[in-house]
Structure formats: structure tokens, C-alpha cells
């Protein structure tokens, strides 16, 4: 009965306000922080293609556990993706509590935004819009990563961009993720008082500048990375499905072939010499 009363009135039978909203806010912030930091790391990992195909390949194998499993196992990537998907679902479910539930609420928010012209309110609206867009844009990406982790690599990822026509989705996803994540981190700092100095207004102004700097940095990095994969995909579209072989492995194979050819040549020469002396 006490839970029923609290559900209707928002207060317990003792007259105390429910702590559930605060707990939900805490977990929304915690999951959001985890996802934002994960996306920063993810961006650095995928941008390894800007260094070289071999470097990107080595990063991929690292996540497949090549350090302790011979050749690595892509299933480890699937496990990591499943964990991230779980956190995304939890974060999205918690965030939806604050979305406008109907057109009347949406209209009220838009009216307040126009009247107040408050930048933080506008940032929240952008975050809500990009979060909604990510429901659809991220689903295709994470499903592929979950079910086909073995395709991750210099050629596999590039083929998916170009031959699989995923680059428009990845472009929109890049914009949505970077704006959503950077705004979210800024709002977390303001909400929980992180890095707050003696003057809250000065701190907020500095945080906004830092937020926009981070947004620009990751957008430039993301666009450069996307362009690199598209370039590789265009060059490789006639060999779609071909797996990438690192340079060291190719050189080893070439040396082995040369050695085998030399041995065959020596054997042939020996046979010829024996015939000549017979």
C-alpha cells in the first residue's frame, strides 16, 4: 500500500519525498559518462587507420585477445559489444523519462526556449534530438559489430562503408554521437558541480568553450577517419570480402616462396649435374 501511495503522490506514508528520481538521475549520469568515455576511446581506436592499415589491424587483433589467444578470437569483441548495448539500453530508458511525452509538452518546451533564449536549454534540446536519432542510427552499427565481429579490419570496415553503402549512416551517426556526447559531458559537469570554481558563471563559460573545442576536435578526427575508410573502400571495391594481411605476414610468405623456389632450383640443378656426370 505504501508503494501505491508513493506512486500516486510522490511521497511515502511518512511524508518524505521519494528518492527514486534522484537514484534514476544518478544511474542516467553514470551510464552516460561511461558511454561518452567509451565513444572517445572508440574514436581513437577506429582512427588508427590514419596511421596505417597495419596499425589498425594490430589494434583490432588486440581487442580480439591476441595477447593471450593465438590468432585472437572475434567473439571477445561480440561480448564487449553486448555489454555496451546493455548500457545503451539502460541509459536510453532512463533518459526517456525526460522526453516530451506528447505534442503539448513539446510545444511548451519550444515556447520556453524561444522566450528565454537560454543556451543550456537549447543544448538540452539538441541532446534529446540527437539521442532520439541514435536509437535508429546506432542500431545497425552495433548489430553488425555484434554478429560479424570478424569483418572488423582495414578492408572489412572499408568495404562496409563503400560497397555496403553504410557511409551515409556512419556520417549521420558521427554527428549525432559527437554532439550528444559532448553536450552530455558538459551538462554532467554543471549538474554535479565538477570543476566548479569560486564563480559558477565563469566556470560554466569555460566549460562551454571546452565542450565546443572537444566537439570540433572529434568531428574533424571522425570526418578524416571516415574519408580514409571510404578511400580504401573505393580502392578495394573490386576485391570485396578479401581479408587484410599485414605487411609482415606478406613478407614472410614471399620469403617462404622464394626459399622454396630456391630449393627447387638447387634440386633441379643437382639432378641435372648428376645426369651430366653419369
C-alpha positions in Angstrom: 0.0 0.0 0.0 2.8 2.4 0.9 4.3 1.9 -2.6 0.9 2.6 -4.2 0.6 5.9 -2.2 4.1 6.9 -3.1 3.4 6.1 -6.8 0.4 8.5 -6.8 1.7 11.3 -4.6 5.4 11.0 -5.0 5.7 10.9 -1.2 5.9 8.0 1.3 3.3 7.5 4.0 5.7 9.3 6.4 5.5 12.4 4.1 9.0 12.0 2.8 9.7 12.6 -0.9 10.7 9.6 -2.9 14.4 9.1 -3.6 13.8 7.1 -6.7 14.1 10.1 -9.1 17.4 11.0 -7.6 18.7 7.4 -7.9 17.5 7.2 -11.5 19.3 10.5 -12.3 22.4 9.1 -10.8 22.4 6.0 -12.9 21.5 8.0 -16.0 24.5 10.2 -15.4 26.8 7.2 -14.7 25.7 5.3 -17.8 26.0 8.5 -19.9 29.5 9.1 -18.6 30.5 5.5 -19.4 29.2 5.8 -22.9 30.8 9.2 -23.6 34.2 8.0 -22.4 33.7 4.8 -24.4 33.0 6.8 -27.6 36.1 8.8 -27.1 38.2 5.6 -26.9 36.3 4.1 -29.8 37.0 7.1 -32.0 40.7 6.9 -31.2 40.7 3.1 -32.0 39.0 3.4 -35.3 41.1 6.4 -36.3 44.1 4.2 -36.1 43.5 3.7 -39.9 45.0 7.2 -40.3 48.4 5.8 -39.1 48.4 2.8 -41.4 46.4 -0.3 -42.3 48.8 -2.5 -40.3 48.4 -0.4 -37.2 44.6 -0.6 -37.5 44.9 -4.3 -37.9 47.1 -4.7 -34.8 44.5 -2.7 -32.8 41.7 -4.9 -34.0 43.7 -8.1 -33.1 44.4 -6.6 -29.6 40.7 -6.4 -28.9 40.4 -10.0 -30.1 42.7 -11.0 -27.3 45.7 -12.0 -29.5 48.0 -11.4 -26.5 46.6 -14.5 -24.7 44.8 -16.3 -27.5 46.7 -17.5 -30.5 45.4 -15.6 -33.6 42.8 -13.9 -31.4 39.1 -14.6 -31.1 36.4 -12.2 -32.6 33.9 -13.5 -30.1 35.6 -11.3 -27.4 34.5 -8.3 -29.5 31.0 -9.6 -29.5 31.0 -9.8 -25.7 32.2 -6.2 -25.4 29.6 -5.0 -27.8 26.9 -6.9 -25.9 27.9 -5.1 -22.7 27.9 -1.7 -24.5 24.4 -2.4 -26.0 23.1 -3.2 -22.5 24.4 0.1 -21.1 22.9 1.9 -24.1 19.5 0.4 -23.5 19.7 1.3 -19.8 20.8 4.8 -20.5 18.1 5.3 -23.2 15.4 4.0 -20.9 16.4 6.4 -18.1 16.7 9.4 -20.5 13.3 8.8 -22.0 11.8 9.8 -18.7 12.6 13.4 -19.6 11.5 13.4 -23.2 8.3 15.3 -24.1 5.5 12.7 -23.8 3.1 14.4 -26.2 2.8 17.4 -28.6 1.5 19.6 -25.8 4.7 19.1 -23.7 6.9 19.5 -26.8 5.1 22.8 -27.7 5.6 24.1 -24.1 9.4 23.3 -24.3 9.7 25.1 -27.7 7.8 28.1 -26.4 10.1 28.4 -23.3 13.2 28.0 -25.5 12.0 30.9 -27.7 11.1 33.1 -24.8 14.1 32.5 -22.6 16.7 32.1 -25.3 18.7 30.1 -22.8 21.7 28.4 -24.4 21.7 25.5 -21.9 18.1 24.8 -22.7 18.9 24.7 -26.4 21.8 22.4 -25.8 19.4 20.0 -23.9 17.0 20.0 -26.8 19.9 19.2 -29.2 21.0 16.4 -26.9 17.5 15.0 -26.8 17.1 15.2 -30.6 20.5 13.5 -31.3 19.7 10.9 -28.6 16.5 10.0 -30.4 18.3 9.9 -33.8 20.9 7.5 -32.3 18.1 5.0 -31.5 18.0 4.3 -35.2 21.4 5.1 -36.5 23.4 3.2 -33.9 21.2 0.0 -34.0 22.5 -1.0 -37.5 26.1 -0.5 -36.5 26.1 -2.3 -33.2 24.1 -5.2 -34.7 26.8 -5.7 -37.3 29.6 -5.5 -34.7 27.7 -8.0 -32.5 27.0 -10.6 -35.2 30.0 -10.1 -37.5 33.0 -9.0 -35.4 35.4 -10.9 -37.7 34.7 -8.3 -40.5 36.3 -5.6 -38.5 39.6 -4.6 -40.1 41.1 -2.3 -42.7 39.4 -4.0 -45.7 36.3 -5.3 -44.0 35.4 -1.9 -42.4 36.2 0.0 -45.6 34.1 -2.4 -47.7 31.2 -2.0 -45.3 31.4 1.8 -45.8 31.6 1.8 -49.6 30.3 -1.5 -51.0 27.8 -1.9 -48.2 26.7 1.7 -48.6 26.9 2.3 -44.8 28.9 5.6 -45.1 25.8 7.9 -45.0 24.6 6.2 -41.8 28.1 6.5 -40.3 28.3 10.2 -41.2 25.0 11.0 -39.5 25.9 8.7 -36.6 29.2 10.6 -36.2 27.4 14.0 -36.0 24.8 12.6 -33.6 27.3 10.9 -31.3 29.7 13.8 -31.0 27.1 16.5 -30.3 25.2 14.2 -27.9 28.3 13.1 -26.0 30.0 16.5 -25.7 26.8 18.2 -24.6 26.1 15.4 -22.2 29.5 15.7 -20.5 29.1 19.4 -20.2 25.7 19.0 -18.6 27.1 16.4 -16.2 29.9 18.8 -15.1 27.3 21.5 -14.5 24.8 19.2 -12.8 27.2 17.6 -10.4 29.4 20.6 -9.8 32.6 19.1 -11.3 35.4 21.5 -11.8 33.3 24.3 -10.3 35.3 27.3 -9.1 34.5 30.2 -6.9 32.4 31.8 -9.7 29.9 29.4 -11.2 29.2 31.6 -14.2 32.9 31.8 -15.1 33.2 28.0 -14.7 30.2 27.4 -17.0 31.6 29.7 -19.7 35.0 27.9 -19.6 33.2 24.5 -19.8 31.2 25.6 -22.8 34.4 26.6 -24.6 36.0 23.3 -23.7 32.9 21.5 -24.9 32.9 23.1 -28.3 36.7 22.5 -28.6 36.1 18.8 -27.9 33.2 18.7 -30.4 35.3 20.3 -33.2 38.3 18.0 -32.4 36.3 14.8 -32.6 34.3 15.9 -35.6 37.5 16.7 -37.6 39.1 13.4 -36.4 35.9 11.5 -37.3 35.5 13.0 -40.7 39.2 12.4 -41.5 38.8 8.7 -40.4 35.6 8.3 -42.4 37.3 9.7 -45.5 40.2 7.3 -45.0 37.9 4.3 -44.9 36.0 5.5 -47.9 39.2 5.9 -49.9 40.3 2.4 -49.0 36.8 1.0 -49.8 36.9 2.7 -53.3 40.3 1.2 -54.0 39.2 -2.2 -52.7 35.7 -2.5 -54.2 36.9 -5.0 -56.9 38.1 -7.4 -54.1 35.2 -7.1 -51.7 35.4 -9.8 -49.0 39.1 -10.2 -49.2 40.8 -10.2 -45.8 43.6 -7.9 -45.0 47.0 -9.5 -44.5 49.6 -7.5 -42.5 52.8 -6.4 -44.3 55.0 -8.6 -42.0 52.9 -11.7 -42.9 53.0 -11.0 -46.6 56.8 -10.5 -46.5 57.1 -13.8 -44.6 55.0 -15.5 -47.2 57.1 -14.0 -50.0 60.4 -15.1 -48.3 59.0 -18.6 -47.9 58.0 -18.8 -51.6 61.5 -17.5 -52.6 63.1 -20.1 -50.3 61.0 -22.9 -51.7 61.8 -21.8 -55.3 65.5 -21.7 -54.5 65.4 -25.2 -53.0 63.5 -26.5 -56.1 66.1 -24.8 -58.4 69.0 -26.3 -56.4 67.4 -29.7 -56.5 66.8 -29.4 -60.2 70.4 -28.3 -60.8 71.7 -31.2 -58.7 69.7 -33.7 -60.8 71.0 -32.1 -63.9 74.6 -32.2 -62.6 74.2 -35.9 -61.8 72.9 -36.6 -65.2 75.8 -34.8 -66.8 78.4 -36.7 -64.8 76.8 -40.1 -65.4 
